Amino acid sequence: MKCILPITLFLCLHLVSYAQKIERQVVASGGNDGDFSSFTIGQPVVGTSFSNSIIATQGYQQPLVDNTMVNTFDPEIITSVITFPNPVISSFWIQAAFEIPISGSIQLLSILGESVRNSSFDKTSNLSEKIDVSNLTSTVYILNMYTSAGQLLATKKILIQN
């Protein structure tokens, strides 16, 4: 009798209790803003796939990132701009060749848009400058190069891994 009562109680509770079920669900958002449409498929895997015109994200909707201003330069003034090494450990070099000798400034911005490094350069046709970032935290930074008149010449994405 002592054994039958727990078994009966277990069977009754088993029949009326419900466990959490994992079901495949689709949560989608979409819109057409010119040439842009975004969709999300809710799945436990988070990842991003790229092609020439499509970015597919899984797991959650990521905001649209405008990469048109990252790693660009003004070809009328600058013939080349190189930053190395990237990713950076303690310091990196920026080298630029200009069409005409110019003076200007280099600004390193945090991902929040705060200026973390500023330097200027005198009138030159070939710039080669070492920038120390050993005391900055590991994250992505944006490097902007300006003329002395304030015109944006180049933008580069810098990854610091201290």
C-alpha positions in Angstrom: 0.0 0.0 0.0 2.8 2.4 0.8 4.3 1.7 -2.6 1.1 2.0 -4.6 0.2 5.5 -3.3 3.4 7.2 -4.5 3.2 5.5 -7.9 -0.4 6.6 -8.3 0.4 10.1 -7.2 3.4 10.3 -9.6 1.2 9.1 -12.5 -1.5 11.6 -11.8 0.9 14.5 -11.5 2.7 13.4 -14.7 -0.5 13.5 -16.7 -1.6 17.0 -15.5 1.8 18.7 -15.4 3.2 20.4 -18.5 6.8 20.9 -19.3 8.2 23.8 -21.4 8.3 23.0 -25.0 10.8 24.5 -27.4 9.1 25.3 -30.7 10.5 26.9 -33.7 9.1 30.4 -34.0 9.6 33.1 -36.6 9.7 36.8 -35.6 10.1 39.0 -38.6 10.3 42.7 -39.2 10.6 44.1 -42.6 10.4 47.4 -44.4 11.3 49.0 -47.6 13.2 52.2 -47.2 14.6 52.7 -50.7 16.8 49.7 -51.5 16.9 48.4 -47.9 14.8 45.6 -46.4 15.5 43.9 -43.1 14.2 40.6 -41.8 14.9 38.6 -38.6 14.4 34.9 -38.0 14.4 34.0 -34.3 16.7 31.0 -33.7 19.0 30.1 -30.9 22.1 30.6 -33.1 23.5 34.1 -33.5 25.5 34.7 -36.6 25.7 37.0 -39.6 26.1 36.1 -43.3 27.2 38.6 -46.0 27.0 38.8 -49.7 27.3 41.8 -52.1 23.9 43.1 -51.5 22.4 41.1 -48.6 23.2 40.9 -44.9 21.4 38.0 -43.1 21.5 38.0 -39.3 20.3 35.1 -37.1 19.1 35.3 -33.5 18.3 39.0 -33.1 17.9 42.0 -35.3 21.1 44.0 -35.6 21.0 47.7 -36.4 21.8 48.8 -39.9 25.5 49.9 -40.0 26.5 52.5 -42.5 30.0 51.4 -43.6 30.3 53.9 -46.4 32.5 56.2 -44.3 34.8 53.5 -42.9 38.1 52.9 -44.6 37.7 55.7 -47.2 39.8 58.6 -48.4 39.4 61.6 -50.7 41.1 60.6 -54.0 41.5 64.2 -55.2 43.8 65.0 -52.3 45.2 61.6 -51.0 46.7 59.0 -53.4 47.0 56.4 -50.6 46.5 55.9 -46.9 47.6 52.8 -45.0 47.4 51.9 -41.3 49.3 48.9 -39.9 49.4 46.7 -38.1 45.6 46.2 -37.7 44.6 44.8 -35.2 46.9 46.9 -33.0 48.6 45.8 -29.8 50.4 48.9 -28.5 51.0 51.2 -31.4 50.4 51.5 -35.1 51.6 53.5 -38.1 49.7 55.7 -40.4 51.2 56.4 -43.8 49.6 58.7 -46.4 50.7 60.2 -49.7 49.1 63.5 -50.8 48.7 65.0 -54.3 50.0 68.3 -53.0 51.8 69.2 -49.7 49.3 69.8 -47.0 49.1 70.2 -43.2 46.4 68.7 -41.0 45.4 66.6 -38.1 44.7 63.0 -37.1 42.0 62.2 -34.6 41.3 58.8 -33.0 37.7 58.4 -31.9 36.2 55.8 -29.6 33.1 53.9 -30.8 31.0 56.4 -28.8 32.5 59.3 -30.8 34.8 60.6 -28.0 38.2 61.9 -29.1 40.9 59.8 -27.4 44.0 60.9 -29.4 44.8 64.0 -31.4 47.9 64.9 -33.4 48.8 67.3 -36.1 51.2 67.2 -39.0 53.0 70.0 -40.9 52.9 70.6 -44.6 54.0 67.4 -46.2 53.5 65.2 -49.3 54.3 61.9 -47.5 53.1 61.4 -44.0 54.4 58.6 -41.7 53.4 58.8 -38.1 53.5 56.3 -35.2 50.5 56.5 -32.8 50.8 55.0 -29.3 47.6 53.3 -28.1 49.0 51.2 -25.3 46.8 52.8 -22.6 43.5 52.5 -24.5 41.0 49.7 -24.0 40.6 46.9 -26.5 37.8 47.8 -28.9 37.1 49.3 -32.3 38.2 52.9 -32.9 37.8 55.3 -35.9 40.7 57.2 -37.2 39.9 60.5 -39.0 42.4 62.6 -41.0 41.6 66.3 -41.6 43.2 69.2 -43.5 44.1 72.3 -41.5 40.9 73.8 -42.8 38.9 71.0 -41.3 38.0 69.0 -44.4 37.8 65.3 -43.8 40.5 63.5 -45.8 40.3 59.9 -44.7 38.6 57.5 -42.3 39.9 54.2 -41.1 38.7 51.6 -38.7 41.3 50.5 -36.1 40.9 47.4 -33.9 42.9 47.6 -30.7 43.7 44.4 -28.9 45.8 45.1 -25.8 
